[in-house]
Amino acid sequence: MSRVALCMIVRDEAAHLGACLDAARPHVDELCVLDTGSVDGTIKIARAAGAKVGRFAWCDDFAAARNAALRLATATHVLSLDADERLEGADAGARLRAFATKLPRAAGRITMIDDGDLGEGRSRIVRFFPLAGASWSGRIHEQVRLDDAVPPSADTGVVARHYGYRTTEILGREKVERNLKLLRAAIQDDPSSAYDWFQLARTLFVGARYEEAVEPFAMALEQIEPDAPYLPLLVELFGHCLRRLNRSAEALELIGAITPAFRNRSDTCYVEGVLALDVGEFERAEALLQRCLTLKDPGGKGGDSQKMTRTFGPAYHLGCLREFLGMQDEAIAYYRKALEFQPGHPESLAGLKRCAGGAAAPTS
């Protein structure tokens, strides 16, 4: 019978680790925690939870640390989580064991719900795999290999929630600077890696360093293979980055030729729609934002997906468009629709107030 070990690497995670271990304990057979230099109560919390604890001298290489964590495990299969992630669902353990029985030499994807500033985002990532022959590769944004090859993968049906994408978490814990250092080192090792350029750009974007992110985004887009699974996400984030720099016209021209291939992603339609709205292409914006409201979660295809792009985001911007055109009643209806999706959404509440009071309409 399959046995499951939770394997983690941690450092100064006293604020999160206890909750992570408590959520995972009912679903796994052993808890393995590798500490990379904590100076808070992390180790004490891990031991109190019954975890097997190891120590590792940090060497600016996440794969090396994760491989050391694997050596703590004795189970047949490994579940990998970070301290700011929590398993959800009473049947998580049963799902993992059923997957291991059905696909003993495959890697399992879990659905990761990112609890970020703009609401819920979802991605599907490999976090479950057999221990025998397993290793991690990559200095940062590391990936699992089995017998030195990329393994076949499938969905486990397991869900976890990630709390680390809130801006206060990212900036407060200095994750941006740490990750930038490792990504720049990885690019030095291989300047042709589109994925590392993308992750560098993404990290700068998350850290609100938009000017610095432009060149890495461009480098990633220049080098990426046309069938790369993260191409839609790259295009979307590049568009949002340029928009934050008031370069919407440039962004729309840049991505307009690429995005039609991804029109089944609400995230793609949303960024192109708001860019079109910015530059006054109202018919184009209308069509794209309306399409957003008809689309479903893409199921991991194309990269992380924000629920906001299928709900209150397009509804709010459709309200803005109606308000700008002087269609107050329809604007109110869309603002209310946005608030049904996201009660308390400040911008939609402000739109309702403007329409009721006859204030000037927004220009974007």
N, C-alpha and C positions, 0 to 999 in steps of 0.2 A: 504493500500500500504506500502511496506517496506521502511523504512527510515534507512540511514546508517550513523553511527558516526565513524570518525577516532579517535582512542584512542592511545595515545602515552605516554611513560615515557621518560623524557629527563634530561640531566644535562650538562651544559656548551656546548650546541650545536649551538651556535650562527653562526658558520661557515656553518652549514648544514640546520638548521630548516626552514628558510624562503623558500628555494627551495622545500623542502619536502611538506610544507603546500600549496605552490602555485600550485604544481603539483596535489595535492589531492583535492583541494577546488572545482573544477568543478564536481567532481564525488561523493561527500558526502554531507550530510545534516547538519552535525555539526562537528566542530573540537574541540577535547578535549585533552588538554596537561597537564600532571602532572609533575611538576618539583621536582627533588629530591635533590636540593641544589646548583643550578647554582650560579656562581659569575660573569658571563659575561652578555651579553645582551640577553640571551635566553628568559626570561620572557617577556621582552619588545617586542621582535620579535613576540612571540606567540600572545600577546594581539593585536598588530598592525594588525595581520592577521585575527583577529576576533575570535580567539579561546577562549573557556572556559578554564581558567587556574586554576589548583589546586596545592597545595604544599604538600609534603610528606617527612617525616623524614626518610632518608635512613637507612635501617636495615639489609643490606647484604642479601636481599631476593628479587629477581626480581619478583617472583609471587605475593608477598605481594604488591609491588608497582603497578604492572599491575592490580591487583584486585581493588586497590584504584582508578586507572584511569577509570575502568569500571563504578564506581559510579558517575562519572561526566556525563555519557552519558544518553540520554533520548530516543534515537532512538530504532528501533526494532533489528537492526543488527550492529555488530562492525567490523570494519577493523582495524587491528593492524599493524602499521609500526614503524620503527625506523627512527631517524632523517636523517641518511645517506642513506635512501632508497627513491626512487621516483617511483610513479605510471607512467606507460607508456600506450599509446593508448587512442584514443579519445572515445572509447566505454567502458572504464573500469567501469564507474558507471552503465551503462545499463547491463553489464554482471553480476555485483554483485547483482543487483535487480532481474534480471531474475533467478539467482541461488537461491536467497532467496524465490522467489515465487514457484519455482519448488521443492526445498528441504528445507522447512522451519526449520527443526530441524537437519540439517546436518552442518558440518563444511566444509568450502571451502578452497581448496589449491590454492595458487597463484604460478606462475613461477617466481622465483627470479634469476635474472641474476647478478652474482658476477663479478664486474669489477676489476679483480685482476692483479697482476704483470705478470702472464702468459697468459693474455687475458681473454676471457669470460668463465665463468663456470655457470652451471645451476642447480637449485634444485627446488623441489616443496614442499612447506611448508604450513601448516594450518595457515591462518591469517584472516579468515572471519568466523563469527559465529553469531547465535542469541544471543541477550543480556540476555534474560530470562533464568535463570538457569546456566549461564556461570560462570566459574572461571578458574584461572590459578593455576597450581601446579608445584612445583620444585623451589629450591633456585636459580638455573641458568639453562639455556637451557630449560626453562619452557614450559609446554604444556597445551593446552586448554582441559577443561572437561565441559561436559553438564550434569547437574543433577548428579554430582559426578561420572560420567562414561566417558570413552573415546568415543567420538561421531563418528558416521560414517562420512566419508569424501569423497569428490569428487573434481575434478578440476573445477575452476571457469572460466578458460580461461583468467584471468587477469594476466598481467605481471608487475613486478616492477624491478628496477635496484638498486643494492647495491654497494655503493662506498667504503665501509669500510674495504675491504680485501686487499687493497694495503698495502704493507709493511710499507710505510711511515705513513699511517694512523694508523695502528695497534700499531706500536712501538712509534710513536709520541704522541699518546693519552693514552698510558699506559694501554691499554685494557688488555694486556696479564697479567700483575700483578693483576689487579682487578679480572679477571676471574679465575686465578689460586687460589687466596684466597678463592673464593666461591666454586670452585670445590673440593678443599681439605677439606673444611668444609662439603660438601655434601658426600664425601667418608667417612669421619669420622662418619657421621650419618648412612651410609649404605655401608660398605666395599664390599658388594657383588654386587653392581650395576655396571654391565659391561658398561652401557651407560655412567656413570660418569667417569669411568676409561678411556673410549674412548675419551670423551671430554677433560679430563685432558691431555691425550697424544696429541690430536689434537692441543690444545692450545699451548703446549710446542713446537710442530712441527712448527706451524705458527710463533712462536716467535724465530725460528731458534735455539732452545735449544734441539738439537737432542739427545745428550747423556742422558739427563734427561727424554726424551720422551720414551726411549726404555722400561723401566720397566712398565710404565702405558700401553703402547701398548700391552705388553705381558700379563699383568693382564686382560686387556679387552678381548684379544683373548682367554685366558684360561676360562673366565667366560661367554662369550657371547653364547646365544642360537643359534643353527644352522640356524634358520629361521628368525633371527633378520634382519630387512630391511637394516640396515647400515653395515652389515658384509662385503660386497664387498669394501666399502669405507675404513673401518678399515684395511683390508688386503692391499689395495693399498697404503694408507698412511704409514703403517708400512714398506712396501717395500721401499718407497721413503726415509723414515727416515734412514734405515740401509744403503741404497746406499750413502747417504750423509756422512755416517761415514766410507765409503770405506769397507763396509761389504756386498758386492753384492752377493758373493757366499753363505753366510749364509742366506741372504734374499731370494734368489732363492730356496734354500732347504726348507726354512720355509714355503713359500707361494705356492710353486709349486704344492703341493697336494690339495690346496684349490681353486686356481684360475680357474681350468677347468670348474667348475660349473658356472662361471661368464663370459664365453667367448663371451657373447653378449654385454658386456660393453667394449667400447674402452679403458676406463681408466684402466681396469684390464689387457687387452692384452698389453697395452703400458708399464706398469710398469714391467710386466714379460718379455716383449721383450727387454727393455733396460738393465734389469739385465742379461738376457741371452747374450746380446751383450757384456756386461762388462766382463763376464767370458769366452768368446770365443765360446759359443754355437751358432754358426752363423746360422745354418739351423733353429733352434728353433726361434731365433731372427727374421729371415727373415719372417717366417710364421706368427708370431704374429704381427709384424709391418705392414705387408701387410694387415692382417685382420683389423687392426685399420682403414685403409683407406676406408674400405667397410662398416663400421658400422655407425649407426645414433645415434642421441641423445636418450639415454635410457628412456627418459620420467619420470625421477625421481626414477626409480627402482634402488635400490642399493646405493642411496645417491647422493651427488653432483657429477656432471660430468663436466670435462673440455673439451671445444671445441678443445683445442690444441691437445688432444690425438687422434682426428679423422682427423687432418689436418696437420699443419706444423711440429708437434712433430715427428710423425713416418716418414714423408717424409725426415726430416733432418737426422734422425738416419739411414735410409736406404741409404742416401747419404754417411754417415760416413762409413757404412759397405762396400759399393762399393769402396770408396776411399782406405780403408785399404787393400782391395783385389787387388788394382791396376787397377780397372775398371773405369778409369778416366771419360770417356764419360758418362757412366751410373751415376756416382756420380754427375756430373754436372747436369744431367737431374733431379735427385732427389732434389738437392739443389735449382734448379730453381722452381721445383714444390712446395717446402716449401715456397719459396718467393712469389709464386702466392697466397698461403694461407695467408701469413703474410709478406707483403712487408716491407723490411728493417730489417728482422730477422738477428741479428748480426752474429750468428754462421753459418748460411747458406751463408751469404756474405763472411765470412772468408773461408768457404769450397770452394766456387767458386774461390777465390783468390789463395788458395793453389793448386787447380787442374790446374789452368791456369799457375801458376808459377813453378809447379813441386816440391813444398815444401813437407816435410814429412807428411804422413797421421796421423790423430789422432789415438790413441789406444783405445778410448771408445766413 
